[in-house]
Amino acid sequence: MKPVLTIQTISIVLIGIIFTACSSKPESKTKQLDLLKNQQAELSKKIESLEKEISKENPELMKVKMKEVNVTTLATRPFNHYMETQGSVLSMDNIQMSAKAAGVVTQVYAREGEQVSRGQVLAQIDNSLIIRGIDELKANLELANTVYQRQKNLWDQKIGTEIQYLQAKNNKESLERRVATLREQNEMTKIKSPINGTVEAVNIKLGENVGPGMQVFRVINNTDLKASAKVSESYITIIKKGDKVNVSFPDLDKTIEAKVTFVGRNIDALTRSFPIEVKLPSAQYLRPNMTAVLRIIFHSESAALCVPVNVVSDVNGQKVVYVAESDGTNLVARKRIVEVVGVYDNLAQIKTGLKVGDKIITVGYQGLNDGELIKI
């Protein structure tokens, strides 16, 4: 019976050859290293040749050494190119209200968390003197109206002088303007909400003295929100209004789809960036100043070659993907050096190195060698 060479026997023989080579005394270590490298290359070829011969003579023996893998047939699919930046949620209606008149607060009608409507009075500043002034002017105005009406009737009948008529008219109109002025001053003592929203902060108390410019209320409308962020100036000609954006909120584990609504034209001299804004839909879980991560999709391809990003390995500074190929009677792993041009949604777009129909090894690719026998 013809003896069958085993891998163990071959290995022992090869080790003996290497040991003999190492025990010799070459002229220099450099020559010795070159000699060993040449012998290693020859031994690798011999090992590969013997493995093929053994697999033909005794297939069952080699099947034991085949590594099990899973493969996926490569096909084209849509792919998005994007850039990612961090920003925050802002309210388009986030109003810090201040008093328009000076005085003592006599009433506070609103509390934190209350829903208020536009024009609703939130607090009242002492207006007693203004009210008394209006009441006095009203009495004078009633008399002035009576005098004016009588002078007008006489003047219409050509009785009396024009001066008397004009004086009565001027006195009436002057009092009307003074009353209107006092009423405007009275309105300034009422602190009103300029928008529909929620009272976020109340910074005044009953009996407190306030003055113009003093911040007294903050009212926020959470139904009109936007996400604002800074983007590197290298994207100034790439990102444009209308680009799709995936906005995620790390603290909420939520993601929504939106579009770029504003692209700034000014480059910040310090940060070398420009601002962008994304209008957000109304949602109860969104709050101003919340952290948001913006993934801006600036280019989409309908048919791109993509592989799972985890199957792309770094080998000696090169991107490598293993594919399954038929080698006559066996299935072997082949190393492909690829060029990755983008990563999105756990997929890597491949520009060169692969083609449609390649069987990509997606499971069991770790530790594979080029030409290693595999089975699916």
C-alpha positions in Angstrom: 0.0 0.0 0.0 1.4 3.4 -1.0 2.2 5.5 2.1 0.3 8.8 2.5 2.3 11.8 3.6 0.7 13.7 6.4 0.9 17.4 7.2 2.8 16.5 10.4 5.4 14.5 8.6 5.9 17.3 6.0 6.2 19.8 8.8 8.9 17.7 10.6 10.9 17.4 7.4 10.7 21.1 6.7 11.7 22.1 10.3 14.7 19.8 9.9 15.7 21.6 6.7 15.3 25.0 8.3 17.3 23.9 11.4 20.1 22.6 9.1 20.1 25.9 7.3 20.3 27.8 10.5 23.1 25.7 11.8 25.3 26.5 8.9 27.8 29.4 9.0 27.0 31.9 6.3 29.4 34.7 5.6 27.1 37.3 7.3 23.7 37.6 9.1 22.3 39.5 6.1 23.0 36.6 3.7 21.7 34.1 6.3 18.4 36.1 6.5 18.1 36.3 2.7 18.7 32.5 2.5 16.0 31.8 5.1 13.5 34.0 3.3 14.1 32.3 0.0 13.7 28.9 1.7 10.6 30.0 3.4 9.0 31.1 0.0 10.0 27.8 -1.5 8.6 25.9 1.4 5.3 27.7 1.2 5.0 26.8 -2.4 5.8 23.1 -1.6 3.3 23.1 1.3 0.6 24.5 -0.9 1.4 21.9 -3.7 1.4 19.0 -1.2 -1.9 20.1 0.4 -3.5 20.1 -3.1 -2.1 16.6 -3.8 -3.2 15.3 -0.4 -6.7 16.8 -0.8 -7.0 14.9 -4.1 -5.7 11.6 -2.7 -7.5 11.9 0.7 -10.2 14.6 0.6 -11.5 13.6 4.0 -8.2 14.4 5.7 -8.3 18.0 4.3 -11.9 18.6 5.1 -11.0 18.5 8.8 -8.8 21.5 8.3 -11.3 23.6 6.3 -12.6 26.6 8.1 -16.3 27.2 8.2 -17.5 30.6 6.9 -20.6 32.4 5.8 -20.7 34.4 2.6 -22.9 37.1 1.0 -23.1 37.7 -2.7 -22.1 41.3 -3.4 -24.7 43.4 -5.2 -25.2 47.2 -5.7 -27.4 49.1 -3.3 -28.2 52.8 -2.4 -25.5 54.5 -0.3 -25.3 57.9 1.3 -22.2 60.1 1.9 -22.5 62.2 5.1 -20.7 64.4 7.6 -21.5 64.4 11.3 -21.4 67.3 13.8 -22.8 68.0 17.2 -25.2 70.9 18.0 -28.1 71.8 20.2 -31.8 72.3 20.1 -33.0 75.9 20.1 -36.4 77.5 20.3 -37.3 80.0 17.6 -39.6 81.6 20.2 -37.6 81.7 23.4 -38.4 85.1 24.9 -36.8 86.7 27.9 -39.4 89.4 28.8 -38.6 92.6 30.6 -40.6 95.4 32.3 -41.4 98.5 30.2 -42.3 100.7 33.2 -41.0 101.3 36.6 -43.0 100.6 39.8 -44.0 98.1 42.4 -45.5 94.8 41.3 -49.1 94.6 42.6 -50.1 91.3 40.9 -48.4 88.2 39.5 -50.8 86.1 37.5 -48.6 83.5 35.9 -46.5 80.6 37.4 -43.8 78.4 36.0 -45.1 75.7 33.7 -48.4 77.5 32.8 -49.5 77.7 29.3 -50.1 81.3 28.2 -51.4 82.9 25.1 -50.2 85.9 23.1 -51.3 89.2 24.8 -52.2 87.5 28.1 -51.3 89.7 31.2 -48.7 87.9 33.3 -48.1 90.6 35.9 -49.3 94.1 36.9 -47.2 97.1 38.0 -48.7 99.7 40.2 -50.8 102.0 38.0 -52.9 103.8 40.5 -51.6 107.3 39.7 -52.2 106.7 36.0 -55.8 105.6 36.6 -56.5 108.7 38.7 -55.1 110.9 36.0 -57.2 109.2 33.3 -60.3 109.7 35.5 -59.6 113.4 35.9 -59.0 113.9 32.2 -62.2 112.0 31.4 -64.3 114.6 33.4 -62.5 117.5 31.6 -63.0 115.7 28.3 -66.7 115.4 28.8 -67.0 119.1 29.4 -64.7 119.9 26.5 -66.9 117.7 24.2 -70.0 119.5 25.4 -68.5 123.0 24.7 -67.2 121.9 21.4 -70.5 120.5 20.3 -72.3 123.7 21.2 -69.8 125.9 19.5 -70.0 123.7 16.4 -73.8 124.0 16.3 -73.5 127.8 16.6 -70.8 128.0 14.0 -72.9 125.9 11.6 -75.7 128.6 12.1 -73.1 131.3 11.5 -73.4 132.4 15.1 -70.3 133.3 17.1 -66.7 133.6 15.9 -64.5 131.1 14.2 -61.9 131.6 17.0 -64.4 130.3 19.6 -65.1 127.3 17.5 -61.5 126.5 16.9 -60.5 126.9 20.6 -63.3 124.5 21.7 -62.2 122.0 19.0 -58.5 122.2 20.0 -59.2 121.9 23.7 -61.3 118.7 23.1 -58.7 117.1 20.8 -55.8 118.0 23.2 -57.6 116.3 26.1 -58.3 113.2 23.9 -54.6 112.9 23.1 -53.7 113.3 26.8 -56.1 110.5 27.6 -54.7 108.3 24.9 -51.2 108.9 26.2 -52.1 107.9 29.7 -53.8 104.8 28.5 -50.7 103.8 26.6 -48.7 104.4 29.8 -51.2 102.3 31.7 -50.7 99.4 29.1 -47.0 99.6 29.8 -47.6 98.7 33.4 -49.1 95.4 32.3 -46.5 92.7 31.5 -48.0 90.7 28.6 -46.8 87.6 26.9 -45.7 88.3 23.3 -46.2 84.7 22.1 -48.2 81.5 22.8 -46.1 79.2 24.9 -45.1 78.0 28.3 -43.8 80.1 31.2 -40.3 78.8 31.8 -39.2 81.3 34.5 -40.8 83.9 36.8 -38.2 86.3 38.2 -40.4 88.8 40.0 -42.4 88.7 43.3 -45.4 90.5 44.6 -44.3 93.9 46.1 -41.0 93.9 44.3 -39.8 97.1 42.6 -39.0 96.7 38.9 -37.7 98.9 36.2 -37.4 99.1 32.4 -35.0 96.4 31.1 -35.3 94.2 34.1 -35.9 90.5 33.1 -39.1 89.3 34.7 -40.4 86.3 32.7 -39.2 83.7 30.2 -41.7 82.2 27.8 -40.9 79.4 25.4 -42.8 77.9 22.5 -41.7 74.3 22.2 -43.7 73.8 19.0 -41.3 75.8 16.9 -37.8 74.3 17.4 -34.6 74.0 15.4 -31.2 72.3 15.7 -28.2 74.5 15.3 -24.6 73.4 14.7 -21.2 74.5 13.4 -19.7 72.8 10.3 -16.1 72.9 9.2 -15.4 75.3 6.3 -14.2 72.4 4.2 -17.9 71.7 3.6 -18.9 75.2 2.6 -19.4 74.3 -1.1 -20.8 70.8 -0.3 -23.6 71.3 2.2 -26.6 73.2 0.9 -30.1 74.1 1.9 -32.5 71.2 1.5 -30.0 68.4 2.2 -31.4 65.5 4.2 -30.3 65.3 7.9 -30.7 62.5 10.5 -30.9 64.2 13.8 -30.3 62.0 16.8 -30.6 62.8 20.5 -28.1 60.7 22.5 -29.9 61.3 25.9 -33.2 60.1 24.4 -32.0 57.3 22.1 -34.2 58.9 19.4 -33.6 59.9 15.7 -35.7 62.0 13.4 -35.4 62.9 9.7 -35.3 66.6 8.7 -33.7 68.9 6.2 -31.2 71.8 6.3 -33.2 75.0 6.4 -30.3 77.5 6.7 -26.6 77.5 5.7 -24.5 80.4 6.9 -22.2 82.3 4.6 -19.8 83.7 7.1 -16.8 81.7 8.2 -15.9 82.1 11.9 -12.3 83.4 12.1 -11.6 81.5 15.3 -13.2 78.1 14.7 -13.0 78.1 10.9 -16.6 76.9 10.7 -20.0 78.2 9.5 -23.5 77.7 11.1 -26.3 75.6 9.8 -29.8 75.1 11.1 -32.4 72.3 10.8 -36.1 72.9 11.5 -37.4 70.2 13.8 -40.9 68.8 14.0 -43.0 69.5 17.1 -42.4 66.8 19.7 -43.1 66.8 23.5 -39.7 65.2 24.2 -37.7 68.0 22.7 -36.4 70.7 24.9 -34.3 73.9 24.2 -30.5 73.4 24.7 -30.8 69.6 24.3 -27.7 68.0 22.7 -28.3 66.9 19.1 -26.0 65.0 16.7 -26.6 66.0 13.1 -25.7 63.5 10.3 -25.9 65.6 7.1 -26.3 63.6 3.9 -24.7 65.6 1.1 -24.4 63.0 -1.6 -26.4 59.8 -2.4 -25.7 57.0 -4.9 -28.4 54.7 -6.1 -26.1 51.8 -7.1 -22.9 51.4 -5.0 -20.8 48.4 -4.0 -21.1 48.1 -0.2 -19.9 45.6 2.4 -20.5 45.4 6.1 -17.9 47.7 7.7 -16.7 45.0 10.1 -15.5 42.7 7.3 -12.9 45.3 6.2 -9.6 44.6 7.9 -6.4 46.6 8.2 -3.4 44.6 7.1 -0.1 46.3 6.9 -1.8 49.7 6.2 -4.1 48.2 3.5 -7.8 47.7 3.6 -8.5 44.0 3.0 -11.7 42.0 2.3 -11.8 38.2 2.0 -13.9 36.5 -0.7 -14.7 32.9 -1.4 -13.5 31.5 -4.7 -13.5 28.0 -6.3 -10.1 26.5 -6.8 -10.9 23.5 -8.9 -12.4 21.0 -6.5 -12.0 23.2 -3.3 -13.3 26.5 -2.0 -10.6 28.9 -0.9 -10.4 32.3 0.7 -8.9 35.0 -1.4 -7.6 38.3 -0.1 -8.7 41.4 -1.9 -7.1 44.8 -1.4 -9.9 47.4 -1.6 -10.4 51.2 -1.6 -13.0 52.4 0.9 -14.6 55.8 -0.1 -17.2 56.2 2.6 -18.9 54.7 5.6 -22.6 55.0 6.4 -25.1 53.0 8.5 -22.5 50.3 9.2 -21.7 49.9 5.5 -18.5 50.7 3.7 -18.6 51.7 0.1 -15.9 50.0 -2.0 -14.5 51.9 -5.0 -12.0 49.3 -6.2 -11.0 45.7 -5.5 -14.4 44.0 -5.7 -17.1 43.4 -8.3 -20.7 42.5 -8.4 -21.2 38.8 -7.8 -18.2 38.3 -5.5 -18.9 36.1 -2.5 -17.9 38.2 0.5 -16.9 36.2 3.6 -19.0 37.8 6.4 -18.5 35.2 9.2 -15.3 33.5 9.9 -13.0 36.0 8.2 -10.9 36.5 11.3 -7.5 34.9 11.0 -8.0 33.8 7.4 -5.0 33.5 5.1 -4.9 34.0 1.3 -5.5 30.6 -0.3 -6.8 28.9 2.9 -9.3 26.1 2.3 -12.8 27.0 3.6 -16.3 25.5 3.5 -19.7 27.2 3.7 
